[in-house]
Amino acid sequence: MPLTDKNLLIKSVKLVDPLSGFTGQQQDIHIRDGQIRQFGENLNVSDAEVIQMNGACLSPGWFDLNATFGEPGQEVREDLESGSRAAIKGGFTGLALMPDTEPALHSKSEIEFILHKAALQPIEIIPVGAISHKREGKEMAEMYDMWLSGVRAFSDGDRPVQHAGLLTRALQYTSDFGGLIMSNPEDQSIAAGAKVHESLNTLVLGMKGIPSLAEELMVSRDLMLAEYTSCRIHFSTISTAGSVELIRVAKKRGLKVTAAVAAHHLILDDGYLSAFDSNYKVKPPLRGLNDKLALIAGIYDGTIDAVCSQHNPQLIEVKQVEFESAAYGMIGLETCYSLLNMALGPDSIETIVKLLAYSPRTILGLEIPALKIGQAANFTLFDPALKWILKKEDLGSKSLNSPWLGKEIQGKVLAVFVNGHFYKN
């Protein structure tokens, strides 16, 4: 539950916000009625409730670019309330909600349903509209109507758009009103129903593999379409070294392209599949060690703009089955920061804030919540050095499909302040 006191004094935090000019300073921060009132050392506000944070880092609130819930239609997996709770546990004060629902978020009515319910949640939820009707990849959805209702980006979620002509028309159509196409790059004729990355590791395990080519062909195709149409495109989750290089070259050539990577692809590789734990079954699949290193290098050289959770809750009955039959996905909102922190190291705080707070909002054209006096308080408190064991009570999600339960991870979200409330984990 949040603290409802409207007058808080948060003591001893290390500010991380280059936009504010305060980065690196240890300060106290006074918040009254949801607004930042003052910063300073050894502040004393007689009527304020004091929260002692002992040097924890404080940055603008984080925003996730790729989260899937279940509402409408599959609320038993995750509804907006439980998903918002998971986001807060993970330090996110906002997120982009993928259209993978039943019915899909493919028209004005579904979008307005989500926005109506999202207004009751503690975080900002921006629905992503489907590119195609029912996400079937056959005809364009009601994209402009969804835009007028509040959508800022379009994707078919976990279904890659196979039809190049459809994607071309979608790029051209949305560019007229400023919408963003989010590509999920996989050539399904090459992937051919396989379940894991194609490598020596998975060959030994006897599992049919998805070659890197399946992703890289689509990245190449979509970059060519973006260049042909002179439109922006965003790659939701890339996973291979080849994709990183293709996007790197495209950026150098001036194409309007951005890319994100799921946090678990920065810390895991296909070597983790040896136990046949279906919690490691994700799409795109866990790739090889060289791919993982290339993704990290892509973050540091600016090829990859953002890191997302790719939160995908699944029920026990579709996860705790044979690996081949199990559903794809793991929950990721609660652990996204910890995995990113372990992948990049606790000395990469400013890079992590850029990946989680600045770039996601910039990609969607949203305002970044700067740490400035007079601004609405919207921030995340975290400790890069803190090691902790993930337990069920640490989850906000309804689902439990995480390979990290019972394991030690490093880097913990301590609290968030959003929409006038302070939530302490």
Secondary structure as GFF3:
##gff-version 3
##sequence-region A 1 425
A	DSSP	beta_strand	7	15	.	.	.	ID=ss1
A	DSSP	beta_strand	26	32	.	.	.	ID=ss2
A	DSSP	beta_strand	35	40	.	.	.	ID=ss3
A	DSSP	beta_strand	49	60	.	.	.	ID=ss4
A	DSSP	beta_strand	62	67	.	.	.	ID=ss5
A	DSSP	alpha_helix	80	89	.	.	.	ID=ss6
A	DSSP	beta_strand	92	97	.	.	.	ID=ss7
A	DSSP	alpha_helix	108	118	.	.	.	ID=ss8
A	DSSP	beta_strand	124	127	.	.	.	ID=ss9
A	DSSP	three_ten_helix	133	135	.	.	.	ID=ss10
A	DSSP	alpha_helix	143	149	.	.	.	ID=ss11
A	DSSP	beta_strand	153	154	.	.	.	ID=ss12
A	DSSP	alpha_helix	164	175	.	.	.	ID=ss13
A	DSSP	beta_strand	180	183	.	.	.	ID=ss14
A	DSSP	alpha_helix	188	191	.	.	.	ID=ss15
A	DSSP	beta_strand	196	197	.	.	.	ID=ss16
A	DSSP	alpha_helix	200	204	.	.	.	ID=ss17
A	DSSP	beta_strand	209	210	.	.	.	ID=ss18
A	DSSP	alpha_helix	212	229	.	.	.	ID=ss19
A	DSSP	beta_strand	233	235	.	.	.	ID=ss20
A	DSSP	alpha_helix	241	252	.	.	.	ID=ss21
A	DSSP	beta_strand	257	262	.	.	.	ID=ss22
A	DSSP	three_ten_helix	263	266	.	.	.	ID=ss23
A	DSSP	three_ten_helix	270	275	.	.	.	ID=ss24
A	DSSP	three_ten_helix	278	280	.	.	.	ID=ss25
A	DSSP	alpha_helix	289	300	.	.	.	ID=ss26
A	DSSP	beta_strand	306	308	.	.	.	ID=ss27
A	DSSP	alpha_helix	316	319	.	.	.	ID=ss28
A	DSSP	three_ten_helix	323	325	.	.	.	ID=ss29
A	DSSP	alpha_helix	336	344	.	.	.	ID=ss30
A	DSSP	alpha_helix	349	353	.	.	.	ID=ss31
A	DSSP	pi_helix	354	358	.	.	.	ID=ss32
A	DSSP	alpha_helix	359	364	.	.	.	ID=ss33
A	DSSP	beta_strand	379	389	.	.	.	ID=ss34
A	DSSP	three_ten_helix	392	394	.	.	.	ID=ss35
A	DSSP	beta_strand	408	418	.	.	.	ID=ss36
A	DSSP	beta_strand	421	424	.	.	.	ID=ss37
###
